[in-house]
Amino acid sequence: MPYSESIIIRTHDCDMNGFWKPSSILESMQEAAIAHCDSLNLGRPVLDSMGIAWVLSRCRVEMKRLPHIGETCTVSTWAMPTRHLFFPRAHAFKDAEEAIIGEAYGLWLLMDKESRKAVSNPLITAHLPIEQNTVSVKVGGAVRHVSNSLITQQMTPQYTDFDLNGHVNNAKYMDWCWNALGAEALTGRRIAAFDVEYDREVRIGEKVRTALSRDGEAFSFCGFEQDETRCFAIRGTLAEI
């Protein structure tokens, strides 16, 4: 059975337009996935004892509309058949009338906390219930820049960017992207769809060069190490509110 939980869109979940911001969408997906794994006895305490952790590798989110401040939504999630080392997970977002307002699809990995590499774990695979339900959203090819001029910036992640795994949390990159786009581009606009690809974790003390490009309503935002190894890539589409 899919796991579902009801949430209220709070002030801190919203952007200056009063709508659900992309980083909060990712946070809701993360929290629902954690709660689902906890309910299956596959949460952090169990994984900590094995020296492993869940990490998000890729995801795509498509929103038909964005809920606004004070609105109640239901976030549902379920695991889908594994693909090599990947654990696909689907999400559906519904409003108070049970209408689907968005869907998401993510690929999760199990990371060895010492080696920081992806690993397999037969015990986790055997005990994770698989649903055949699907969503229309799928991750596509590699996330690449839109073709336009780049705006670059050097960033040093701050303390609140990091999570319990000791790296920048997946949702924080969307906040970086939203700040890079800025108020002029986002006033009167909302996110319609976005892809995020996490290539390499960013840890404490590391600096990141970011590159933003925008072409009409399409945008991309990538981060690179000092040696130009890509850490993450975001590509998305805006829509008028």
C-alpha positions as CSV (number, residue, x, y, z in Angstrom):
1,M,0.0,0.0,0.0
2,P,1.3,3.5,-0.8
3,Y,2.1,5.6,2.3
4,S,0.2,8.9,2.5
5,E,0.2,11.9,4.9
6,S,-1.7,15.1,5.0
7,I,0.3,18.4,5.3
8,I,-0.6,22.1,5.6
9,I,1.3,24.5,3.4
10,R,2.9,26.8,6.0
11,T,4.5,30.2,5.7
12,H,8.0,28.8,5.6
13,D,6.9,26.5,2.8
14,C,6.0,29.4,0.5
15,D,7.8,31.8,-1.8
16,M,7.1,35.6,-2.0
17,N,4.1,34.8,-4.2
18,G,2.5,32.7,-1.4
19,F,2.8,29.4,-3.3
20,W,4.6,26.1,-2.4
21,K,8.2,26.6,-3.3
22,P,10.2,23.9,-5.1
23,S,12.6,23.2,-2.2
24,S,9.6,22.5,0.1
25,I,8.1,20.2,-2.5
26,L,11.4,18.2,-2.3
27,E,11.4,18.3,1.5
28,S,7.8,16.9,1.6
29,M,8.9,14.1,-0.7
30,Q,11.9,13.4,1.5
31,E,9.8,13.4,4.7
32,A,7.2,11.1,3.2
33,A,9.8,8.7,2.0
34,I,11.5,8.7,5.4
35,A,8.2,8.1,7.2
36,H,7.3,5.3,4.8
37,C,10.7,3.6,5.4
38,D,10.3,4.1,9.2
39,S,6.9,2.3,9.0
40,L,8.6,-0.6,7.3
41,N,11.4,-0.7,9.9
42,L,13.8,0.4,7.1
43,G,14.5,3.9,8.5
44,R,17.6,5.6,9.8
45,P,18.1,3.6,13.0
46,V,18.2,0.3,11.0
47,L,20.4,1.8,8.2
48,D,22.7,3.4,10.8
49,S,23.4,0.0,12.3
50,M,24.4,-1.2,8.8
51,G,26.5,1.9,8.1
52,I,24.4,3.0,5.1
53,A,22.0,5.8,4.3
54,W,19.4,6.7,1.8
55,V,20.4,9.4,-0.7
56,L,18.5,10.8,-3.7
57,S,20.3,10.5,-7.1
58,R,17.8,11.9,-9.5
59,C,14.2,13.2,-9.6
60,R,11.6,14.8,-11.8
61,V,8.7,16.8,-10.5
62,E,5.7,18.0,-12.5
63,M,3.0,20.3,-11.0
64,K,-0.3,21.0,-12.6
65,R,-0.8,23.8,-10.1
66,L,0.8,24.9,-6.9
67,P,-1.0,24.9,-3.6
68,H,-1.0,28.2,-1.7
69,I,-0.4,29.1,1.9
70,G,-2.8,27.5,4.3
71,E,-3.9,24.9,1.8
72,T,-4.1,21.2,2.9
73,C,-2.5,18.6,0.6
74,T,-1.9,14.9,0.7
75,V,1.5,13.5,-0.2
76,S,1.6,9.8,-1.2
77,T,4.6,7.7,-2.0
78,W,5.5,4.1,-2.9
79,A,8.5,2.1,-4.0
80,M,8.7,0.7,-7.5
81,P,10.8,-2.2,-8.9
82,T,14.5,-1.8,-8.3
83,R,16.8,-0.9,-11.2
84,H,20.4,-2.2,-10.6
85,L,21.5,-0.1,-7.5
86,F,18.6,2.3,-7.9
87,F,15.4,2.3,-5.8
88,P,12.8,4.1,-7.8
89,R,10.1,5.9,-5.8
90,A,6.9,7.6,-7.0
91,H,5.0,10.5,-5.4
92,A,1.6,11.9,-6.0
93,F,0.3,15.3,-4.6
94,K,-3.5,15.8,-4.1
95,D,-5.5,18.7,-3.0
96,A,-8.3,18.7,-0.4
97,E,-10.7,17.5,-3.1
98,E,-8.5,14.5,-3.9
99,A,-7.6,15.9,-7.3
100,I,-4.0,15.2,-8.4
101,I,-2.1,18.5,-8.6
102,G,1.3,17.0,-9.2
103,E,3.5,13.9,-9.5
104,A,7.1,13.0,-9.0
105,Y,9.5,10.2,-9.7
106,G,12.9,9.8,-8.0
107,L,15.8,7.4,-8.0
108,W,17.3,6.6,-4.6
109,L,20.5,4.9,-3.7
110,L,22.0,3.3,-0.6
111,M,25.3,5.0,0.3
112,D,28.0,3.4,2.4
113,K,28.7,6.2,5.0
114,E,32.4,5.4,5.2
115,S,33.3,4.9,1.5
116,R,30.6,7.4,0.4
117,K,29.8,5.0,-2.5
118,A,26.6,3.4,-3.7
119,V,26.1,-0.1,-2.4
120,S,23.6,-2.9,-2.7
121,N,21.9,-4.5,0.3
122,P,19.8,-7.7,-0.2
123,L,18.1,-7.3,3.2
124,I,16.7,-3.8,2.3
125,T,15.7,-5.0,-1.2
126,A,13.9,-8.1,0.2
127,H,11.9,-6.1,2.8
128,L,10.9,-3.1,0.7
129,P,7.4,-3.7,-0.6
130,I,7.0,-3.0,-4.3
131,E,4.0,-1.4,-5.9
132,Q,3.0,-1.8,-9.5
133,N,1.2,1.6,-9.5
134,T,3.0,4.1,-11.7
135,V,3.0,7.8,-12.4
136,S,3.2,9.6,-15.8
137,V,6.5,11.3,-14.7
138,K,9.8,9.7,-15.5
139,V,13.4,10.8,-15.3
140,G,14.8,11.4,-18.8
141,G,18.3,11.8,-20.1
142,A,21.1,13.8,-18.6
143,V,20.2,17.2,-17.3
144,R,22.0,19.8,-19.4
145,H,22.2,23.6,-19.6
146,V,19.6,25.5,-21.7
147,S,21.4,27.2,-24.6
148,N,21.9,30.8,-23.5
149,S,24.4,33.0,-21.7
150,L,25.6,31.9,-18.3
151,I,25.7,33.8,-15.0
152,T,28.3,32.3,-12.7
153,Q,28.8,32.7,-9.0
154,Q,31.2,31.2,-6.4
155,M,29.4,29.8,-3.3
156,T,30.4,28.4,0.0
157,P,27.7,26.2,1.5
158,Q,26.6,27.4,5.0
159,Y,25.9,25.3,8.1
160,T,22.1,25.2,7.5
161,D,22.6,23.7,4.0
162,F,23.9,20.4,5.5
163,D,21.9,17.5,6.7
164,L,22.5,14.4,8.9
165,N,24.5,12.7,6.1
166,G,27.1,15.5,6.3
167,H,26.4,16.9,2.8
168,V,24.3,19.6,1.3
169,N,20.7,18.4,1.4
170,N,19.0,17.7,-1.9
171,A,16.4,20.3,-1.3
172,K,18.9,23.1,-0.7
173,Y,20.1,23.1,-4.3
174,M,16.6,24.3,-5.3
175,D,16.8,27.2,-2.9
176,W,20.2,28.1,-4.4
177,C,18.6,28.0,-7.8
178,W,15.6,30.1,-6.8
179,N,17.9,32.7,-5.2
180,A,20.0,32.8,-8.5
181,L,16.8,33.3,-10.6
182,G,15.8,36.1,-8.3
183,A,12.7,38.2,-7.7
184,E,12.4,39.8,-11.1
185,A,12.2,36.4,-12.9
186,L,10.0,34.8,-10.3
187,T,7.4,37.5,-9.5
188,G,4.1,36.3,-10.9
189,R,5.6,32.9,-11.9
190,R,5.6,29.4,-10.5
191,I,7.5,26.2,-11.2
192,A,5.8,24.0,-13.7
193,A,8.3,21.1,-13.8
194,F,11.9,20.5,-12.9
195,D,14.6,17.8,-13.0
196,V,17.5,17.5,-10.6
197,E,20.5,15.3,-11.1
198,Y,22.9,14.8,-8.1
199,D,26.3,13.8,-9.4
200,R,28.5,14.2,-6.4
201,E,27.9,15.2,-2.8
202,V,29.0,18.6,-1.5
203,R,30.5,18.3,1.9
204,I,31.6,20.8,4.6
205,G,34.4,23.1,3.6
206,E,33.9,22.7,-0.2
207,K,33.3,25.6,-2.5
208,V,30.9,25.4,-5.5
209,R,30.9,27.4,-8.8
210,T,27.3,27.7,-9.9
211,A,26.1,28.6,-13.4
212,L,22.6,29.8,-14.2
213,S,21.1,30.1,-17.7
214,R,17.6,31.1,-18.8
215,D,15.9,31.0,-22.1
216,G,12.3,32.3,-21.9
217,E,10.5,30.2,-19.3
218,A,13.2,27.5,-19.4
219,F,16.1,27.6,-17.0
220,S,19.1,25.5,-15.9
221,F,21.3,25.8,-12.8
222,C,24.4,23.7,-12.3
223,G,27.2,23.4,-9.7
224,F,30.8,22.5,-10.1
225,E,33.8,21.7,-7.9
226,Q,37.0,23.7,-8.2
227,D,38.3,21.1,-10.7
228,E,35.1,21.6,-12.7
229,T,33.6,18.2,-11.8
230,R,29.8,18.7,-11.8
231,C,28.1,18.3,-8.5
232,F,24.5,18.8,-9.5
233,A,22.3,20.0,-12.3
234,I,18.8,21.4,-12.3
235,R,16.6,22.1,-15.3
236,G,13.1,23.4,-15.2
237,T,10.2,25.3,-16.7
238,L,8.3,28.3,-15.2
239,A,4.7,29.2,-15.8
240,E,2.6,32.3,-15.2
241,I,0.5,32.2,-12.0
